[in-house]
Amino acid sequence: MADTEREKDGLFTAAEPTTRDMAEAAMEYPVPLHAGAETDAEREARLSRARSRAELSESRLSVQGMKFIISGGISAIPDLGLTLILQMFFGVGPVLARTVGFIVGTLTAYFLNRRWTFKAEPSTRRFLAVTLLYAITWGVNVGLHRLGYNLFTEWGLQGGLAIICAYVIAQGIATVLNFVVQRTIIFRFI
C-alpha cells in the first residue's frame, strides 16, 4: 500500500511533526494558496486543524511506544529464557548465551513491531536496515550484559540474579536505542 493510501486510511505510522512544528508551519503561511486573502475565521480553522493533526501525531507516538514495550515484553520471554537456560543449565558463557537469546528475541520483536507496532508491509530494504540496527544493538547489548554480569558476580550476586540484573540493564538501553532508530529512520524513510 502506498504511503498516500495509508495516510488516507489512517495507517500512516511515520514520525510526524510535533505540535510546535505544526504551529510554526501555520504561522509561516498565513495566506492560503487560493486567490484572495485569508479571513480570521479561515486562519483560525487552519490553525485548529494543524493543532489537531499534531495532537493525533503525539497520540500515535504514545500508542506506538506502548505497542513497542508490549512487543518487547513478549520478545523478552524467549530472549531471557534462552539466556538463563544456556548459562545456568548448560554452562554456556554469557556472550554466547546472550547472543542466542538475543537472536531469537530480536526475530520475535522484529515481526511483532513490523506488523503490529508500525503496521508496515514486508520490505527487503527495511529488513536489511533492521538487521544492521540489530547488529549494532547486539554489540551494545552483549557488551553491556557481559560487563554487568561480571560486575554483579564480583559484587556477590550469584547465578540467575546476576544474569537478570545484567539483562535488564543491557536490554533497557538497547530497547530505547531500537525504538528511536526504528521510529525515526527505518519505519519512516525506508
Backbone as JSON Lines, residues from 0, in Angstrom:
{"i":0,"aa":"M","n":[0.85,-1.17,0.0],"ca":[0.0,0.0,0.0],"c":[0.9,1.23,0.0]}
{"i":1,"aa":"A","n":[0.63,2.17,-0.88],"ca":[1.43,3.39,-0.98],"c":[1.2,4.26,0.25]}
{"i":2,"aa":"D","n":[2.19,5.13,0.55],"ca":[2.08,5.98,1.72],"c":[0.84,6.86,1.66]}
{"i":3,"aa":"T","n":[0.51,7.4,0.47],"ca":[-0.66,8.28,0.38],"c":[-1.94,7.51,0.68]}
{"i":4,"aa":"E","n":[-2.03,6.26,0.25],"ca":[-3.2,5.45,0.57],"c":[-3.24,5.17,2.06]}
{"i":5,"aa":"R","n":[-2.1,4.9,2.65],"ca":[-2.04,4.61,4.08],"c":[-2.41,5.85,4.88]}
{"i":6,"aa":"E","n":[-2.02,7.05,4.39],"ca":[-2.39,8.28,5.08],"c":[-3.91,8.44,5.08]}
{"i":7,"aa":"K","n":[-4.54,8.18,3.94],"ca":[-5.99,8.32,3.84],"c":[-6.69,7.35,4.78]}
{"i":8,"aa":"D","n":[-6.15,6.15,4.92],"ca":[-6.76,5.14,5.77],"c":[-6.4,5.31,7.24]}
{"i":9,"aa":"G","n":[-5.56,6.28,7.54],"ca":[-5.16,6.5,8.94],"c":[-4.13,5.5,9.42]}
{"i":10,"aa":"L","n":[-3.46,4.81,8.5],"ca":[-2.49,3.8,8.89],"c":[-1.06,4.29,8.79]}
{"i":11,"aa":"F","n":[-0.87,5.52,8.33],"ca":[0.49,6.02,8.15],"c":[1.13,6.15,9.51]}
{"i":12,"aa":"T","n":[2.3,5.54,9.7],"ca":[2.89,5.48,11.04],"c":[4.24,6.16,11.14]}
{"i":13,"aa":"A","n":[4.65,6.86,10.1],"ca":[5.94,7.53,10.17],"c":[5.88,8.64,11.22]}
{"i":14,"aa":"A","n":[7.04,8.99,11.74],"ca":[7.09,10.07,12.71],"c":[6.54,11.33,12.06]}
{"i":15,"aa":"E","n":[5.66,12.02,12.75],"ca":[5.02,13.19,12.2],"c":[5.46,14.42,12.97]}
{"i":16,"aa":"P","n":[5.18,15.6,12.42],"ca":[5.62,16.82,13.1],"c":[5.0,16.96,14.48]}
{"i":17,"aa":"T","n":[5.7,17.67,15.33],"ca":[5.21,17.92,16.67],"c":[4.22,19.08,16.64]}
{"i":18,"aa":"T","n":[3.59,19.35,17.78],"ca":[2.64,20.46,17.88],"c":[3.33,21.77,17.52]}
{"i":19,"aa":"R","n":[4.54,21.95,18.0],"ca":[5.27,23.18,17.72],"c":[5.58,23.29,16.23]}
{"i":20,"aa":"D","n":[5.99,22.18,15.58],"ca":[6.25,22.2,14.14],"c":[5.03,22.64,13.37]}
{"i":21,"aa":"M","n":[3.87,22.09,13.74],"ca":[2.63,22.41,13.04],"c":[2.25,23.88,13.25]}
{"i":22,"aa":"A","n":[2.38,24.35,14.47],"ca":[2.03,25.75,14.77],"c":[2.96,26.69,14.02]}
{"i":23,"aa":"E","n":[4.26,26.37,13.99],"ca":[5.21,27.21,13.27],"c":[4.91,27.22,11.78]}
{"i":24,"aa":"A","n":[4.56,26.07,11.22],"ca":[4.22,26.0,9.8],"c":[2.98,26.82,9.51]}
{"i":25,"aa":"A","n":[2.0,26.77,10.39],"ca":[0.77,27.54,10.18],"c":[1.06,29.03,10.22]}
{"i":26,"aa":"M","n":[1.98,29.46,11.08],"ca":[2.3,30.88,11.18],"c":[3.11,31.36,9.97]}
{"i":27,"aa":"E","n":[3.92,30.48,9.39],"ca":[4.74,30.85,8.25],"c":[3.93,31.08,6.98]}
{"i":28,"aa":"Y","n":[2.78,30.45,6.88],"ca":[1.97,30.52,5.67],"c":[0.58,31.05,6.0]}
{"i":29,"aa":"P","n":[0.48,32.34,6.32],"ca":[-0.81,32.87,6.73],"c":[-1.81,33.02,5.58]}
{"i":30,"aa":"V","n":[-1.35,33.04,4.35],"ca":[-2.25,33.2,3.21],"c":[-2.36,31.87,2.49]}
{"i":31,"aa":"P","n":[-3.58,31.39,2.24],"ca":[-3.73,30.12,1.54],"c":[-3.31,30.25,0.09]}
{"i":32,"aa":"L","n":[-3.14,29.11,-0.58],"ca":[-2.69,29.11,-1.97],"c":[-3.75,29.61,-2.94]}
{"i":33,"aa":"H","n":[-5.04,29.58,-2.55],"ca":[-6.09,30.06,-3.46],"c":[-6.1,31.59,-3.47]}
{"i":34,"aa":"A","n":[-6.76,32.15,-4.46],"ca":[-6.79,33.6,-4.62],"c":[-7.56,34.24,-3.47]}
{"i":35,"aa":"G","n":[-7.15,35.42,-3.1],"ca":[-7.86,36.15,-2.06],"c":[-7.18,36.02,-0.73]}
{"i":36,"aa":"A","n":[-7.49,36.94,0.15],"ca":[-6.88,36.94,1.47],"c":[-7.6,35.96,2.38]}
{"i":37,"aa":"E","n":[-6.88,35.46,3.34],"ca":[-7.43,34.53,4.31],"c":[-8.15,35.34,5.4]}
{"i":38,"aa":"T","n":[-9.37,34.93,5.7],"ca":[-10.09,35.62,6.77],"c":[-9.61,35.1,8.11]}
{"i":39,"aa":"D","n":[-9.96,35.83,9.16],"ca":[-9.59,35.4,10.5],"c":[-10.19,34.04,10.82]}
{"i":40,"aa":"A","n":[-11.43,33.81,10.4],"ca":[-12.1,32.54,10.65],"c":[-11.39,31.4,9.92]}
{"i":41,"aa":"E","n":[-10.98,31.65,8.66],"ca":[-10.26,30.61,7.9],"c":[-8.91,30.31,8.55]}
{"i":42,"aa":"R","n":[-8.24,31.36,8.98],"ca":[-6.94,31.17,9.63],"c":[-7.1,30.4,10.93]}
{"i":43,"aa":"E","n":[-8.09,30.73,11.73],"ca":[-8.33,30.03,12.98],"c":[-8.67,28.56,12.72]}
{"i":44,"aa":"A","n":[-9.47,28.3,11.69],"ca":[-9.82,26.92,11.34],"c":[-8.57,26.15,10.9]}
{"i":45,"aa":"R","n":[-7.71,26.8,10.12],"ca":[-6.47,26.14,9.67],"c":[-5.55,25.84,10.86]}
{"i":46,"aa":"L","n":[-5.44,26.79,11.78],"ca":[-4.61,26.58,12.98],"c":[-5.19,25.46,13.83]}
{"i":47,"aa":"S","n":[-6.5,25.41,13.94],"ca":[-7.15,24.35,14.71],"c":[-6.88,22.98,14.1]}
{"i":48,"aa":"R","n":[-6.97,22.89,12.77],"ca":[-6.67,21.62,12.08],"c":[-5.21,21.22,12.3]}
{"i":49,"aa":"A","n":[-4.31,22.19,12.27],"ca":[-2.88,21.91,12.48],"c":[-2.65,21.38,13.89]}
{"i":50,"aa":"R","n":[-3.31,22.0,14.88],"ca":[-3.17,21.51,16.25],"c":[-3.74,20.11,16.41]}
{"i":51,"aa":"S","n":[-4.86,19.84,15.76],"ca":[-5.48,18.51,15.82],"c":[-4.56,17.45,15.22]}
{"i":52,"aa":"R","n":[-3.95,17.77,14.07],"ca":[-3.01,16.82,13.45],"c":[-1.81,16.58,14.35]}
{"i":53,"aa":"A","n":[-1.33,17.62,14.99],"ca":[-0.18,17.48,15.89],"c":[-0.55,16.64,17.11]}
{"i":54,"aa":"E","n":[-1.74,16.86,17.67],"ca":[-2.17,16.06,18.81],"c":[-2.34,14.6,18.42]}
{"i":55,"aa":"L","n":[-2.86,14.34,17.21],"ca":[-3.0,12.97,16.72],"c":[-1.63,12.32,16.59]}
{"i":56,"aa":"S","n":[-0.65,13.09,16.09],"ca":[0.71,12.57,15.95],"c":[1.28,12.19,17.31]}
{"i":57,"aa":"E","n":[1.08,13.03,18.32],"ca":[1.57,12.73,19.66],"c":[0.87,11.5,20.22]}
{"i":58,"aa":"S","n":[-0.42,11.37,19.92],"ca":[-1.17,10.2,20.37],"c":[-0.62,8.93,19.71]}
{"i":59,"aa":"R","n":[-0.31,9.01,18.4],"ca":[0.26,7.86,17.71],"c":[1.6,7.46,18.31]}
{"i":60,"aa":"L","n":[2.41,8.45,18.7],"ca":[3.69,8.15,19.34],"c":[3.45,7.38,20.63]}
{"i":61,"aa":"S","n":[2.47,7.8,21.42],"ca":[2.16,7.1,22.67],"c":[1.71,5.67,22.4]}
{"i":62,"aa":"V","n":[0.83,5.5,21.42],"ca":[0.33,4.17,21.07],"c":[1.48,3.3,20.58]}
{"i":63,"aa":"Q","n":[2.31,3.85,19.68],"ca":[3.44,3.06,19.18],"c":[4.4,2.73,20.3]}
{"i":64,"aa":"G","n":[4.63,3.67,21.19],"ca":[5.53,3.4,22.32],"c":[5.01,2.26,23.18]}
{"i":65,"aa":"M","n":[3.71,2.27,23.48],"ca":[3.13,1.2,24.29],"c":[3.19,-0.14,23.56]}
{"i":66,"aa":"K","n":[2.87,-0.15,22.27],"ca":[2.94,-1.38,21.49],"c":[4.37,-1.9,21.44]}
{"i":67,"aa":"F","n":[5.34,-0.99,21.32],"ca":[6.75,-1.38,21.28],"c":[7.15,-2.03,22.6]}
{"i":68,"aa":"I","n":[6.69,-1.47,23.71],"ca":[7.0,-2.03,25.03],"c":[6.36,-3.4,25.19]}
{"i":69,"aa":"I","n":[5.1,-3.54,24.78],"ca":[4.41,-4.84,24.87],"c":[5.12,-5.87,23.99]}
{"i":70,"aa":"S","n":[5.47,-5.49,22.77],"ca":[6.2,-6.4,21.88],"c":[7.53,-6.81,22.5]}
{"i":71,"aa":"G","n":[8.19,-5.84,23.12],"ca":[9.46,-6.14,23.8],"c":[9.28,-7.09,24.96]}
{"i":72,"aa":"G","n":[8.19,-6.93,25.7],"ca":[7.92,-7.84,26.82],"c":[7.68,-9.26,26.33]}
{"i":73,"aa":"I","n":[6.93,-9.39,25.25],"ca":[6.68,-10.71,24.67],"c":[7.99,-11.31,24.15]}
{"i":74,"aa":"S","n":[8.79,-10.49,23.5],"ca":[10.06,-10.95,22.94],"c":[11.08,-11.3,24.02]}
{"i":75,"aa":"A","n":[10.93,-10.7,25.17],"ca":[11.87,-10.96,26.28],"c":[11.74,-12.38,26.82]}
{"i":76,"aa":"I","n":[10.57,-12.98,26.64],"ca":[10.37,-14.34,27.18],"c":[11.33,-15.33,26.54]}
{"i":77,"aa":"P","n":[11.37,-15.46,25.2],"ca":[12.37,-16.39,24.64],"c":[13.8,-15.86,24.8]}
{"i":78,"aa":"D","n":[13.96,-14.55,24.76],"ca":[15.29,-13.94,24.86],"c":[15.92,-14.25,26.22]}
{"i":79,"aa":"L","n":[15.3,-13.8,27.29],"ca":[15.83,-14.04,28.63],"c":[15.79,-15.52,28.99]}
{"i":80,"aa":"G","n":[14.72,-16.21,28.58],"ca":[14.59,-17.63,28.87],"c":[15.77,-18.43,28.33]}
{"i":81,"aa":"L","n":[16.09,-18.21,27.06],"ca":[17.23,-18.93,26.47],"c":[18.55,-18.52,27.12]}
{"i":82,"aa":"T","n":[18.71,-17.23,27.4],"ca":[19.94,-16.76,28.05],"c":[20.13,-17.45,29.4]}
{"i":83,"aa":"L","n":[19.08,-17.47,30.21],"ca":[19.16,-18.13,31.53],"c":[19.43,-19.62,31.41]}
{"i":84,"aa":"I","n":[18.66,-20.3,30.57],"ca":[18.8,-21.76,30.42],"c":[20.2,-22.12,29.95]}
{"i":85,"aa":"L","n":[20.69,-21.41,28.93],"ca":[22.02,-21.73,28.39],"c":[23.12,-21.47,29.42]}
{"i":86,"aa":"Q","n":[23.03,-20.36,30.16],"ca":[24.07,-20.06,31.14],"c":[23.99,-20.95,32.38]}
{"i":87,"aa":"M","n":[22.78,-21.11,32.91],"ca":[22.65,-21.81,34.19],"c":[22.66,-23.34,34.06]}
{"i":88,"aa":"F","n":[22.05,-23.87,33.02],"ca":[21.9,-25.32,32.93],"c":[22.89,-25.98,31.97]}
{"i":89,"aa":"F","n":[23.41,-25.22,31.03],"ca":[24.34,-25.81,30.07],"c":[25.75,-25.24,30.19]}
{"i":90,"aa":"G","n":[25.96,-24.31,31.1],"ca":[27.29,-23.76,31.35],"c":[27.85,-22.92,30.21]}
{"i":91,"aa":"V","n":[26.98,-22.43,29.36],"ca":[27.42,-21.6,28.24],"c":[27.82,-20.23,28.79]}
{"i":92,"aa":"G","n":[28.87,-19.65,28.25],"ca":[29.34,-18.34,28.7],"c":[28.32,-17.24,28.4]}
{"i":93,"aa":"P","n":[28.46,-16.09,29.08],"ca":[27.48,-15.03,28.93],"c":[27.37,-14.46,27.52]}
{"i":94,"aa":"V","n":[28.46,-14.4,26.77],"ca":[28.41,-13.82,25.43],"c":[27.63,-14.74,24.48]}
{"i":95,"aa":"L","n":[27.94,-16.03,24.47],"ca":[27.24,-16.94,23.57],"c":[25.78,-17.11,23.99]}
{"i":96,"aa":"A","n":[25.53,-17.25,25.28],"ca":[24.16,-17.41,25.76],"c":[23.33,-16.17,25.42]}
{"i":97,"aa":"R","n":[23.91,-15.01,25.64],"ca":[23.19,-13.76,25.35],"c":[22.97,-13.6,23.85]}
{"i":98,"aa":"T","n":[23.93,-14.04,23.04],"ca":[23.79,-13.95,21.59],"c":[22.64,-14.81,21.09]}
{"i":99,"aa":"V","n":[22.54,-16.05,21.56],"ca":[21.46,-16.94,21.13],"c":[20.11,-16.35,21.56]}
{"i":100,"aa":"G","n":[20.01,-15.94,22.81],"ca":[18.78,-15.33,23.29],"c":[18.42,-14.07,22.52]}
{"i":101,"aa":"F","n":[19.42,-13.26,22.24],"ca":[19.23,-12.01,21.5],"c":[18.68,-12.28,20.11]}
{"i":102,"aa":"I","n":[19.23,-13.25,19.4],"ca":[18.79,-13.54,18.04],"c":[17.33,-13.98,18.03]}
{"i":103,"aa":"V","n":[16.96,-14.9,18.91],"ca":[15.57,-15.38,18.95],"c":[14.62,-14.25,19.38]}
{"i":104,"aa":"G","n":[15.01,-13.5,20.4],"ca":[14.18,-12.39,20.85],"c":[14.06,-11.3,19.81]}
{"i":105,"aa":"T","n":[15.14,-11.02,19.1],"ca":[15.14,-9.99,18.07],"c":[14.23,-10.35,16.91]}
{"i":106,"aa":"L","n":[14.29,-11.59,16.47],"ca":[13.4,-12.02,15.38],"c":[11.94,-11.9,15.81]}
{"i":107,"aa":"T","n":[11.64,-12.3,17.03],"ca":[10.28,-12.17,17.56],"c":[9.87,-10.69,17.57]}
{"i":108,"aa":"A","n":[10.73,-9.83,18.08],"ca":[10.43,-8.39,18.18],"c":[10.25,-7.77,16.79]}
{"i":109,"aa":"Y","n":[11.11,-8.14,15.84],"ca":[11.01,-7.56,14.5],"c":[9.65,-7.84,13.88]}
{"i":110,"aa":"F","n":[9.22,-9.09,13.93],"ca":[7.95,-9.43,13.29],"c":[6.77,-8.79,14.01]}
{"i":111,"aa":"L","n":[6.81,-8.74,15.34],"ca":[5.73,-8.06,16.08],"c":[5.7,-6.56,15.77]}
{"i":112,"aa":"N","n":[6.87,-5.93,15.78],"ca":[6.92,-4.49,15.54],"c":[6.57,-4.12,14.11]}
{"i":113,"aa":"R","n":[7.03,-4.91,13.16],"ca":[6.73,-4.6,11.75],"c":[5.24,-4.66,11.49]}
{"i":114,"aa":"R","n":[4.58,-5.7,11.96],"ca":[3.16,-5.89,11.65],"c":[2.23,-5.15,12.6]}
{"i":115,"aa":"W","n":[2.56,-5.08,13.89],"ca":[1.62,-4.55,14.87],"c":[1.96,-3.12,15.28]}
{"i":116,"aa":"T","n":[3.2,-2.87,15.7],"ca":[3.56,-1.55,16.2],"c":[3.58,-0.5,15.09]}
{"i":117,"aa":"F","n":[4.29,-0.78,13.99],"ca":[4.45,0.2,12.92],"c":[3.58,-0.08,11.7]}
{"i":118,"aa":"K","n":[2.86,-1.2,11.68],"ca":[1.94,-1.57,10.6],"c":[2.58,-1.39,9.22]}
{"i":119,"aa":"A","n":[3.73,-1.98,9.05],"ca":[4.48,-1.84,7.8],"c":[4.41,-3.13,6.99]}
{"i":120,"aa":"E","n":[4.38,-2.96,5.69],"ca":[4.4,-4.1,4.78],"c":[5.81,-4.7,4.75]}
{"i":121,"aa":"P","n":[5.94,-5.97,4.36],"ca":[7.27,-6.57,4.24],"c":[8.12,-5.8,3.23]}
{"i":122,"aa":"S","n":[9.39,-5.65,3.55],"ca":[10.31,-4.93,2.68],"c":[11.72,-5.47,2.91]}
{"i":123,"aa":"T","n":[12.37,-5.87,1.84],"ca":[13.75,-6.37,1.95],"c":[14.67,-5.27,2.45]}
{"i":124,"aa":"R","n":[14.5,-4.06,1.91],"ca":[15.34,-2.93,2.33],"c":[15.18,-2.66,3.83]}
{"i":125,"aa":"R","n":[13.95,-2.65,4.29],"ca":[13.68,-2.39,5.7],"c":[14.25,-3.52,6.55]}
{"i":126,"aa":"F","n":[14.08,-4.76,6.11],"ca":[14.6,-5.9,6.86],"c":[16.13,-5.79,6.99]}
{"i":127,"aa":"L","n":[16.8,-5.41,5.89],"ca":[18.26,-5.26,5.94],"c":[18.66,-4.11,6.87]}
{"i":128,"aa":"A","n":[17.9,-3.02,6.85],"ca":[18.19,-1.89,7.75],"c":[18.01,-2.31,9.2]}
{"i":129,"aa":"V","n":[16.95,-3.06,9.48],"ca":[16.72,-3.53,10.85],"c":[17.81,-4.51,11.25]}
{"i":130,"aa":"T","n":[18.25,-5.35,10.32],"ca":[19.33,-6.29,10.6],"c":[20.6,-5.54,10.98]}
{"i":131,"aa":"L","n":[20.92,-4.49,10.25],"ca":[22.1,-3.67,10.57],"c":[21.93,-3.02,11.95]}
{"i":132,"aa":"L","n":[20.75,-2.46,12.2],"ca":[20.49,-1.87,13.51],"c":[20.65,-2.91,14.61]}
{"i":133,"aa":"Y","n":[20.09,-4.09,14.41],"ca":[20.18,-5.12,15.44],"c":[21.61,-5.64,15.61]}
{"i":134,"aa":"A","n":[22.41,-5.6,14.55],"ca":[23.81,-5.99,14.69],"c":[24.54,-4.99,15.61]}
{"i":135,"aa":"I","n":[24.24,-3.71,15.42],"ca":[24.83,-2.68,16.28],"c":[24.31,-2.84,17.71]}
{"i":136,"aa":"T","n":[23.0,-3.02,17.82],"ca":[22.39,-3.19,19.13],"c":[22.91,-4.44,19.82]}
{"i":137,"aa":"W","n":[23.15,-5.49,19.05],"ca":[23.71,-6.72,19.63],"c":[25.03,-6.41,20.33]}
{"i":138,"aa":"G","n":[25.9,-5.67,19.65],"ca":[27.19,-5.32,20.25],"c":[27.01,-4.55,21.55]}
{"i":139,"aa":"V","n":[26.1,-3.58,21.54],"ca":[25.83,-2.8,22.75],"c":[25.25,-3.71,23.84]}
{"i":140,"aa":"N","n":[24.25,-4.5,23.45],"ca":[23.54,-5.36,24.4],"c":[24.45,-6.42,25.01]}
{"i":141,"aa":"V","n":[25.15,-7.16,24.18],"ca":[26.01,-8.24,24.67],"c":[27.17,-7.67,25.48]}
{"i":142,"aa":"G","n":[27.74,-6.56,25.0],"ca":[28.84,-5.94,25.75],"c":[28.4,-5.49,27.13]}
{"i":143,"aa":"L","n":[27.24,-4.85,27.2],"ca":[26.72,-4.41,28.5],"c":[26.33,-5.59,29.38]}
{"i":144,"aa":"H","n":[25.78,-6.64,28.76],"ca":[25.4,-7.83,29.54],"c":[26.64,-8.48,30.16]}
{"i":145,"aa":"R","n":[27.68,-8.62,29.36],"ca":[28.91,-9.24,29.88],"c":[29.52,-8.39,30.99]}
{"i":146,"aa":"L","n":[29.6,-7.08,30.74],"ca":[30.15,-6.17,31.74],"c":[29.31,-6.21,33.02]}
{"i":147,"aa":"G","n":[27.99,-6.12,32.86],"ca":[27.1,-6.17,34.02],"c":[27.19,-7.48,34.77]}
{"i":148,"aa":"Y","n":[27.19,-8.6,34.03],"ca":[27.27,-9.91,34.67],"c":[28.57,-10.04,35.48]}
{"i":149,"aa":"N","n":[29.68,-9.62,34.87],"ca":[30.96,-9.68,35.59],"c":[30.95,-8.79,36.84]}
{"i":150,"aa":"L","n":[30.42,-7.58,36.71],"ca":[30.36,-6.68,37.86],"c":[29.47,-7.24,38.97]}
{"i":151,"aa":"F","n":[28.29,-7.71,38.58],"ca":[27.36,-8.22,39.59],"c":[27.9,-9.46,40.3]}
{"i":152,"aa":"T","n":[28.6,-10.34,39.58],"ca":[29.17,-11.51,40.25],"c":[30.34,-11.11,41.15]}
{"i":153,"aa":"E","n":[31.11,-10.08,40.74],"ca":[32.18,-9.58,41.61],"c":[31.6,-8.95,42.87]}
{"i":154,"aa":"W","n":[30.42,-8.36,42.77],"ca":[29.78,-7.72,43.92],"c":[29.02,-8.73,44.79]}
{"i":155,"aa":"G","n":[29.07,-10.01,44.41],"ca":[28.48,-11.03,45.26],"c":[27.14,-11.59,44.81]}
{"i":156,"aa":"L","n":[26.55,-11.06,43.76],"ca":[25.31,-11.64,43.25],"c":[25.64,-12.95,42.53]}
{"i":157,"aa":"Q","n":[24.84,-13.95,42.73],"ca":[25.14,-15.25,42.14],"c":[24.09,-15.68,41.12]}
{"i":158,"aa":"G","n":[24.53,-16.5,40.18],"ca":[23.66,-17.18,39.22],"c":[22.63,-16.32,38.54]}
{"i":159,"aa":"G","n":[21.37,-16.76,38.68],"ca":[20.27,-16.14,37.97],"c":[20.08,-14.66,38.28]}
{"i":160,"aa":"L","n":[20.33,-14.24,39.51],"ca":[20.14,-12.85,39.88],"c":[21.13,-11.95,39.13]}
{"i":161,"aa":"A","n":[22.38,-12.37,39.03],"ca":[23.38,-11.59,38.29],"c":[23.01,-11.53,36.81]}
{"i":162,"aa":"I","n":[22.53,-12.64,36.26],"ca":[22.14,-12.69,34.85],"c":[20.95,-11.77,34.6]}
{"i":163,"aa":"I","n":[19.95,-11.83,35.46],"ca":[18.75,-11.0,35.27],"c":[19.08,-9.52,35.41]}
{"i":164,"aa":"C","n":[19.87,-9.14,36.39],"ca":[20.24,-7.73,36.57],"c":[21.0,-7.21,35.35]}
{"i":165,"aa":"A","n":[21.97,-7.99,34.89],"ca":[22.73,-7.59,33.7],"c":[21.82,-7.5,32.48]}
{"i":166,"aa":"Y","n":[20.9,-8.45,32.35],"ca":[19.98,-8.48,31.22],"c":[19.08,-7.24,31.21]}
{"i":167,"aa":"V","n":[18.52,-6.89,32.36],"ca":[17.59,-5.76,32.44],"c":[18.29,-4.46,32.04]}
{"i":168,"aa":"I","n":[19.49,-4.23,32.52],"ca":[20.21,-3.0,32.18],"c":[20.57,-2.98,30.7]}
{"i":169,"aa":"A","n":[21.16,-4.06,30.21],"ca":[21.57,-4.11,28.8],"c":[20.37,-4.01,27.87]}
{"i":170,"aa":"Q","n":[19.31,-4.74,28.18],"ca":[18.13,-4.74,27.33],"c":[17.41,-3.4,27.37]}
{"i":171,"aa":"G","n":[17.39,-2.75,28.51],"ca":[16.75,-1.44,28.62],"c":[17.4,-0.41,27.72]}
{"i":172,"aa":"I","n":[18.72,-0.37,27.74],"ca":[19.44,0.58,26.89],"c":[19.25,0.23,25.41]}
{"i":173,"aa":"A","n":[19.31,-1.06,25.08],"ca":[19.13,-1.49,23.69],"c":[17.71,-1.19,23.2]}
{"i":174,"aa":"T","n":[16.72,-1.33,24.07],"ca":[15.33,-1.08,23.69],"c":[15.11,0.39,23.32]}
{"i":175,"aa":"V","n":[15.63,1.29,24.11],"ca":[15.5,2.72,23.8],"c":[16.18,3.02,22.46]}
{"i":176,"aa":"L","n":[17.39,2.52,22.26],"ca":[18.1,2.72,21.01],"c":[17.29,2.19,19.83]}
{"i":177,"aa":"N","n":[16.75,0.98,19.96],"ca":[15.96,0.38,18.88],"c":[14.72,1.2,18.55]}
{"i":178,"aa":"F","n":[13.96,1.61,19.55],"ca":[12.73,2.35,19.29],"c":[13.02,3.66,18.57]}
{"i":179,"aa":"V","n":[13.99,4.4,19.05],"ca":[14.31,5.7,18.46],"c":[14.72,5.53,17.0]}
{"i":180,"aa":"V","n":[15.61,4.6,16.7],"ca":[16.08,4.42,15.33],"c":[14.98,3.86,14.43]}
{"i":181,"aa":"Q","n":[14.2,2.89,14.93],"ca":[13.14,2.33,14.1],"c":[12.07,3.36,13.79]}
{"i":182,"aa":"R","n":[11.66,4.12,14.78],"ca":[10.57,5.08,14.56],"c":[11.01,6.27,13.73]}
{"i":183,"aa":"T","n":[12.21,6.78,13.96],"ca":[12.64,8.0,13.27],"c":[13.3,7.75,11.92]}
{"i":184,"aa":"I","n":[13.82,6.55,11.7],"ca":[14.52,6.31,10.43],"c":[13.93,5.13,9.67]}
{"i":185,"aa":"I","n":[13.98,3.94,10.24],"ca":[13.65,2.73,9.48],"c":[12.21,2.69,9.02]}
{"i":186,"aa":"F","n":[11.25,2.9,9.91],"ca":[9.86,2.82,9.52],"c":[9.31,4.16,9.06]}
{"i":187,"aa":"R","n":[10.19,5.13,8.87],"ca":[9.79,6.43,8.33],"c":[10.33,6.63,6.92]}
{"i":188,"aa":"F","n":[11.6,6.33,6.69],"ca":[12.22,6.63,5.41],"c":[12.51,5.41,4.56]}
{"i":189,"aa":"I","n":[12.52,4.23,5.14],"ca":[12.95,3.05,4.38],"c":[11.76,2.2,4.02]}
